[in-house]
Amino acid sequence: IKSVQRSLERMNCNYIDVLQLHDPEFAPISILMKETIPALLECKRRGWARALGLTGYPLDVQHEILVKAELEFGNAFDQSLVYCHSNIHDNSLFTEHCFPSERSQTDTFAGFCKHANIHLMAAAPLSMGLLTHAGPPAWHPAPLALKEACVKASKLCQSEGVNVSSLAILYSLSHPSIGCTLLGMKDEKEVDVAADLASRFSAVYFNNDEENQDLILDQVLTPKERRVLNKLLDKTDGPFSQLKEDYRWDGRQEA
């Protein structure tokens, strides 16, 4: 609580829009339930935070915390931020039906958040450097098979005259269930590129229907980009088609 108060003083503001519990997978859930979450709720009660959020990589950890917090405190969290689960090689945010919700015992994490009235955000559409021509940093926790598949994807894009990073960003931005996608940018040039890509969506109508992602992609991609994306997503011959469980790094050391 004192750290939040110090932050408010340093930023010279009265409240924080979203106060987030970051990387909860590195702390015992018992501590989060007894100390951390009650402290967050107290900050919100005092008016220091407009909303409370949860951020992290493992979807199952987030789901467990959100369910337990709901049972213990009621509507504790307003927002969930996940990363590297809504991109060309890992779309498990919308495809893994293993998260019980009010609607179903086998819902997706995105479906669970929707029916729990938790606003879902996604980060890292480039999967922390995997979906770039330069490749990821040496510390990246992805399994070797995934890194090699991403190299193949990059080479396929280069052979077709398409930028793999631009295609990956457009793919992630196109999902209508994600209200906000966070992208890291290191310089002014990357900001300009991202802004140009985002501007392609200016005439797109998002109605929060997951089935409409393909329709949105048809509006924002060039015919060449659409053809290359289809090759990347091909479940038989695409670069990610043989990964099985190696399309992500759950259980490994997260960044």
C-alpha positions as a Markdown table, in Angstrom:
| # | Residue | x | y | z |
|---|---|---|---|---|
| 1 | Ile | 0.0 | 0.0 | 0.0 |
| 2 | Lys | 2.9 | 2.4 | 0.8 |
| 3 | Ser | 4.5 | 1.7 | -2.5 |
| 4 | Val | 1.3 | 2.7 | -4.3 |
| 5 | Gln | 1.1 | 5.9 | -2.2 |
| 6 | Arg | 4.8 | 6.7 | -3.1 |
| 7 | Ser | 4.0 | 6.1 | -6.8 |
| 8 | Leu | 1.1 | 8.5 | -6.7 |
| 9 | Glu | 3.3 | 11.2 | -5.0 |
| 10 | Arg | 6.1 | 10.7 | -7.6 |
| 11 | Met | 3.7 | 10.9 | -10.5 |
| 12 | Asn | 1.8 | 13.8 | -8.9 |
| 13 | Cys | -1.6 | 12.3 | -9.6 |
| 14 | Asn | -4.5 | 11.3 | -7.4 |
| 15 | Tyr | -5.2 | 7.8 | -8.8 |
| 16 | Ile | -3.8 | 5.0 | -11.1 |
| 17 | Asp | -6.1 | 3.9 | -13.9 |
| 18 | Val | -5.2 | 0.2 | -13.6 |
| 19 | Leu | -3.2 | -1.2 | -10.7 |
| 20 | Gln | -1.8 | -4.5 | -11.8 |
| 21 | Leu | -0.6 | -7.6 | -10.0 |
| 22 | His | 2.3 | -8.6 | -12.2 |
| 23 | Asp | 3.8 | -12.1 | -12.8 |
| 24 | Pro | 1.8 | -13.8 | -10.0 |
| 25 | Glu | 3.2 | -17.2 | -11.1 |
| 26 | Phe | 6.4 | -16.4 | -9.1 |
| 27 | Ala | 4.6 | -16.0 | -5.8 |
| 28 | Pro | 2.7 | -18.5 | -3.6 |
| 29 | Ile | -1.1 | -18.2 | -4.2 |
| 30 | Ser | -1.6 | -18.3 | -0.4 |
| 31 | Ile | 0.4 | -15.1 | 0.0 |
| 32 | Leu | -1.5 | -13.4 | -2.9 |
| 33 | Met | -4.8 | -14.3 | -1.3 |
| 34 | Lys | -3.9 | -13.2 | 2.2 |
| 35 | Glu | -1.8 | -10.2 | 1.5 |
| 36 | Thr | -1.4 | -8.9 | -2.0 |
| 37 | Ile | -5.0 | -9.0 | -3.3 |
| 38 | Pro | -6.4 | -7.5 | -0.1 |
| 39 | Ala | -3.9 | -4.7 | -0.4 |
| 40 | Leu | -4.9 | -4.0 | -4.0 |
| 41 | Leu | -8.6 | -3.9 | -3.0 |
| 42 | Glu | -7.8 | -1.5 | -0.2 |
| 43 | Cys | -6.0 | 0.8 | -2.7 |
| 44 | Lys | -9.1 | 0.7 | -4.9 |
| 45 | Arg | -11.3 | 1.4 | -1.8 |
| 46 | Arg | -9.3 | 4.5 | -1.0 |
| 47 | Gly | -9.7 | 5.8 | -4.6 |
| 48 | Trp | -6.0 | 5.3 | -5.5 |
| 49 | Ala | -6.9 | 2.9 | -8.3 |
| 50 | Arg | -9.8 | 3.0 | -10.7 |
| 51 | Ala | -9.4 | -0.7 | -11.7 |
| 52 | Leu | -7.4 | -3.8 | -10.7 |
| 53 | Gly | -5.6 | -6.0 | -13.2 |
| 54 | Leu | -3.7 | -9.3 | -13.4 |
| 55 | Thr | -0.7 | -9.8 | -15.7 |
| 56 | Gly | 1.4 | -12.8 | -16.6 |
| 57 | Tyr | 2.2 | -15.6 | -19.0 |
| 58 | Pro | 0.6 | -18.9 | -17.7 |
| 59 | Leu | -3.1 | -18.9 | -18.5 |
| 60 | Asp | -3.8 | -21.6 | -15.9 |
| 61 | Val | -2.2 | -19.6 | -13.1 |
| 62 | Gln | -4.3 | -16.5 | -14.0 |
| 63 | His | -7.4 | -18.6 | -14.2 |
| 64 | Glu | -6.8 | -20.1 | -10.8 |
| 65 | Ile | -6.2 | -16.7 | -9.2 |
| 66 | Leu | -9.2 | -15.1 | -10.8 |
| 67 | Val | -11.5 | -17.9 | -9.7 |
| 68 | Lys | -10.2 | -18.0 | -6.1 |
| 69 | Ala | -10.3 | -14.2 | -5.9 |
| 70 | Glu | -13.9 | -14.2 | -7.1 |
| 71 | Leu | -14.9 | -16.7 | -4.4 |
| 72 | Glu | -13.0 | -14.9 | -1.7 |
| 73 | Phe | -13.6 | -11.2 | -2.5 |
| 74 | Gly | -16.3 | -11.0 | -5.1 |
| 75 | Asn | -15.5 | -8.9 | -8.2 |
| 76 | Ala | -11.8 | -8.4 | -7.4 |
| 77 | Phe | -10.2 | -8.0 | -10.8 |
| 78 | Asp | -11.4 | -5.8 | -13.7 |
| 79 | Gln | -8.8 | -6.7 | -16.3 |
| 80 | Ser | -6.4 | -9.4 | -17.4 |
| 81 | Leu | -3.3 | -8.9 | -19.5 |
| 82 | Val | -1.6 | -11.9 | -21.1 |
| 83 | Tyr | 1.3 | -12.1 | -23.4 |
| 84 | Cys | 2.5 | -14.4 | -26.2 |
| 85 | His | -0.8 | -16.3 | -26.4 |
| 86 | Ser | -2.4 | -14.4 | -29.3 |
| 87 | Asn | -0.1 | -14.6 | -32.2 |
| 88 | Ile | 0.7 | -16.6 | -35.3 |
| 89 | His | 2.3 | -19.5 | -33.6 |
| 90 | Asp | 0.2 | -19.5 | -30.3 |
| 91 | Asn | -3.5 | -18.7 | -30.4 |
| 92 | Ser | -4.2 | -20.7 | -27.2 |
| 93 | Leu | -6.1 | -17.7 | -25.7 |
| 94 | Phe | -9.0 | -18.7 | -28.0 |
| 95 | Thr | -8.4 | -22.3 | -28.8 |
| 96 | Glu | -7.7 | -24.2 | -25.5 |
| 97 | His | -11.0 | -25.2 | -24.0 |
| 98 | Cys | -9.9 | -26.1 | -20.5 |
| 99 | Phe | -11.0 | -23.2 | -18.3 |
| 100 | Pro | -14.3 | -23.6 | -16.5 |
| 101 | Ser | -16.6 | -20.5 | -16.6 |
| 102 | Glu | -20.2 | -19.7 | -15.8 |
| 103 | Arg | -21.1 | -20.8 | -19.3 |
| 104 | Ser | -19.1 | -24.0 | -19.7 |
| 105 | Gln | -16.8 | -26.4 | -17.9 |
| 106 | Thr | -14.5 | -26.4 | -21.0 |
| 107 | Asp | -14.4 | -22.7 | -22.0 |
| 108 | Thr | -11.4 | -20.8 | -23.4 |
| 109 | Phe | -9.5 | -18.3 | -21.3 |
| 110 | Ala | -10.9 | -15.5 | -23.5 |
| 111 | Gly | -14.4 | -17.0 | -23.0 |
| 112 | Phe | -13.9 | -17.2 | -19.3 |
| 113 | Cys | -12.9 | -13.5 | -19.1 |
| 114 | Lys | -15.8 | -12.4 | -21.2 |
| 115 | His | -18.4 | -14.2 | -19.0 |
| 116 | Ala | -16.7 | -13.0 | -15.8 |
| 117 | Asn | -16.8 | -9.4 | -17.1 |
| 118 | Ile | -13.0 | -9.2 | -17.0 |
| 119 | His | -11.6 | -7.0 | -19.8 |
| 120 | Leu | -8.9 | -8.9 | -21.7 |
| 121 | Met | -5.7 | -7.4 | -23.1 |
| 122 | Ala | -2.9 | -9.1 | -25.0 |
| 123 | Ala | 0.7 | -8.2 | -25.4 |
| 124 | Ala | 3.8 | -9.3 | -27.4 |
| 125 | Pro | 2.3 | -10.0 | -30.8 |
| 126 | Leu | 5.9 | -10.6 | -32.0 |
| 127 | Ser | 6.3 | -13.1 | -29.2 |
| 128 | Met | 9.2 | -11.3 | -27.6 |
| 129 | Gly | 11.3 | -11.2 | -30.8 |
| 130 | Leu | 10.5 | -14.7 | -32.2 |
| 131 | Leu | 8.4 | -13.3 | -35.0 |
| 132 | Thr | 11.1 | -10.9 | -36.4 |
| 133 | His | 13.7 | -11.3 | -39.1 |
| 134 | Ala | 16.5 | -10.6 | -36.5 |
| 135 | Gly | 15.2 | -13.3 | -34.2 |
| 136 | Pro | 14.8 | -13.4 | -30.4 |
| 137 | Pro | 17.3 | -12.5 | -27.7 |
| 138 | Ala | 19.5 | -15.2 | -26.3 |
| 139 | Trp | 17.6 | -15.5 | -23.1 |
| 140 | His | 14.3 | -16.2 | -24.8 |
| 141 | Pro | 12.6 | -19.2 | -23.0 |
| 142 | Ala | 11.0 | -20.7 | -26.1 |
| 143 | Pro | 11.9 | -24.4 | -26.9 |
| 144 | Leu | 14.4 | -24.9 | -29.7 |
| 145 | Ala | 11.7 | -26.4 | -32.0 |
| 146 | Leu | 9.6 | -23.2 | -31.8 |
| 147 | Lys | 12.6 | -21.0 | -32.4 |
| 148 | Glu | 13.5 | -23.0 | -35.5 |
| 149 | Ala | 9.9 | -22.9 | -36.8 |
| 150 | Cys | 9.9 | -19.1 | -36.4 |
| 151 | Val | 13.1 | -18.9 | -38.5 |
| 152 | Lys | 11.4 | -20.9 | -41.2 |
| 153 | Ala | 8.4 | -18.6 | -41.0 |
| 154 | Ser | 10.7 | -15.5 | -41.3 |
| 155 | Lys | 12.5 | -17.0 | -44.3 |
| 156 | Leu | 9.1 | -17.9 | -46.0 |
| 157 | Cys | 8.0 | -14.3 | -45.6 |
| 158 | Gln | 11.3 | -13.0 | -46.9 |
| 159 | Ser | 11.0 | -15.2 | -50.0 |
| 160 | Glu | 7.6 | -13.8 | -50.7 |
| 161 | Gly | 8.6 | -10.2 | -50.1 |
| 162 | Val | 6.6 | -9.8 | -46.9 |
| 163 | Asn | 7.8 | -8.5 | -43.5 |
| 164 | Val | 7.1 | -11.2 | -40.9 |
| 165 | Ser | 6.8 | -8.7 | -38.0 |
| 166 | Ser | 4.3 | -6.5 | -39.9 |
| 167 | Leu | 2.2 | -9.6 | -40.7 |
| 168 | Ala | 2.4 | -10.8 | -37.1 |
| 169 | Ile | 1.2 | -7.4 | -35.8 |
| 170 | Leu | -1.7 | -7.2 | -38.2 |
| 171 | Tyr | -2.7 | -10.7 | -37.3 |
| 172 | Ser | -2.8 | -10.0 | -33.6 |
| 173 | Leu | -4.5 | -6.6 | -34.0 |
| 174 | Ser | -7.3 | -8.2 | -36.1 |
| 175 | His | -8.9 | -10.3 | -33.3 |
| 176 | Pro | -12.2 | -8.6 | -32.3 |
| 177 | Ser | -12.2 | -10.1 | -28.8 |
| 178 | Ile | -9.0 | -8.1 | -27.8 |
| 179 | Gly | -9.8 | -4.5 | -27.0 |
| 180 | Cys | -6.1 | -3.5 | -26.6 |
| 181 | Thr | -2.9 | -5.1 | -27.9 |
| 182 | Leu | 0.4 | -3.9 | -26.4 |
| 183 | Leu | 3.4 | -3.7 | -28.6 |
| 184 | Gly | 7.0 | -2.8 | -27.5 |
| 185 | Met | 8.8 | -0.3 | -29.8 |
| 186 | Lys | 12.4 | 0.8 | -29.3 |
| 187 | Asp | 12.7 | 3.8 | -31.6 |
| 188 | Glu | 10.8 | 6.4 | -33.7 |
| 189 | Lys | 11.0 | 4.3 | -36.8 |
| 190 | Glu | 9.2 | 1.3 | -35.1 |
| 191 | Val | 6.6 | 3.7 | -33.8 |
| 192 | Asp | 5.9 | 5.0 | -37.3 |
| 193 | Val | 5.7 | 1.5 | -38.7 |
| 194 | Ala | 3.3 | 0.4 | -35.9 |
| 195 | Ala | 1.1 | 3.5 | -36.5 |
| 196 | Asp | 0.9 | 2.8 | -40.2 |
| 197 | Leu | -0.1 | -0.8 | -39.6 |
| 198 | Ala | -2.8 | 0.3 | -37.0 |
| 199 | Ser | -4.2 | 2.8 | -39.5 |
| 200 | Arg | -5.3 | 0.0 | -41.7 |
| 201 | Phe | -8.0 | -0.8 | -39.2 |
| 202 | Ser | -9.5 | 2.7 | -39.3 |
| 203 | Ala | -12.5 | 1.6 | -41.4 |
| 204 | Val | -12.9 | -1.8 | -39.7 |
| 205 | Tyr | -16.0 | -2.4 | -37.5 |
| 206 | Phe | -15.3 | -4.6 | -34.5 |
| 207 | Asn | -18.3 | -6.4 | -33.1 |
| 208 | Asn | -16.5 | -8.7 | -30.6 |
| 209 | Asp | -17.4 | -11.8 | -32.7 |
| 210 | Glu | -14.5 | -14.2 | -32.7 |
| 211 | Glu | -15.7 | -15.7 | -36.0 |
| 212 | Asn | -15.1 | -12.4 | -37.8 |
| 213 | Gln | -11.3 | -12.4 | -37.5 |
| 214 | Asp | -10.9 | -13.8 | -41.0 |
| 215 | Leu | -13.3 | -11.1 | -42.4 |
| 216 | Ile | -11.2 | -8.4 | -40.7 |
| 217 | Leu | -7.9 | -9.9 | -42.0 |
| 218 | Asp | -9.4 | -9.8 | -45.5 |
| 219 | Gln | -9.9 | -6.1 | -45.1 |
| 220 | Val | -6.5 | -5.1 | -43.8 |
| 221 | Leu | -4.1 | -7.5 | -45.6 |
| 222 | Thr | -2.9 | -7.2 | -49.1 |
| 223 | Pro | -3.5 | -10.3 | -51.4 |
| 224 | Lys | 0.1 | -11.2 | -51.0 |
| 225 | Glu | 0.1 | -10.9 | -47.2 |
| 226 | Arg | -3.1 | -13.0 | -47.1 |
| 227 | Arg | -1.5 | -15.7 | -49.2 |
| 228 | Val | 1.6 | -15.8 | -47.0 |
| 229 | Leu | -0.4 | -15.8 | -43.8 |
| 230 | Asn | -2.4 | -18.8 | -45.1 |
| 231 | Lys | 0.9 | -20.6 | -45.6 |
| 232 | Leu | 2.1 | -19.8 | -42.1 |
| 233 | Leu | -1.1 | -21.0 | -40.6 |
| 234 | Asp | -1.4 | -24.2 | -42.7 |
| 235 | Lys | -1.9 | -27.0 | -40.2 |
| 236 | Thr | -0.4 | -29.6 | -42.6 |
| 237 | Asp | 2.6 | -28.0 | -44.3 |
| 238 | Gly | 3.1 | -24.7 | -42.4 |
| 239 | Pro | 6.2 | -24.0 | -40.3 |
| 240 | Phe | 4.3 | -24.4 | -37.1 |
| 241 | Ser | 2.3 | -27.5 | -38.1 |
| 242 | Gln | 4.6 | -30.1 | -36.4 |
| 243 | Leu | 5.2 | -28.3 | -33.1 |
| 244 | Lys | 2.6 | -30.2 | -31.0 |
| 245 | Glu | 3.2 | -28.8 | -27.4 |
| 246 | Asp | 6.3 | -26.8 | -28.4 |
| 247 | Tyr | 4.3 | -23.9 | -29.7 |
| 248 | Arg | 4.7 | -22.2 | -26.2 |
| 249 | Trp | 6.9 | -22.4 | -23.1 |
| 250 | Asp | 4.6 | -23.1 | -20.2 |
| 251 | Gly | 6.7 | -24.8 | -17.4 |
| 252 | Arg | 9.9 | -23.2 | -18.5 |
| 253 | Gln | 11.5 | -20.1 | -17.1 |
| 254 | Glu | 9.4 | -17.2 | -18.1 |
| 255 | Ala | 10.9 | -13.8 | -19.0 |
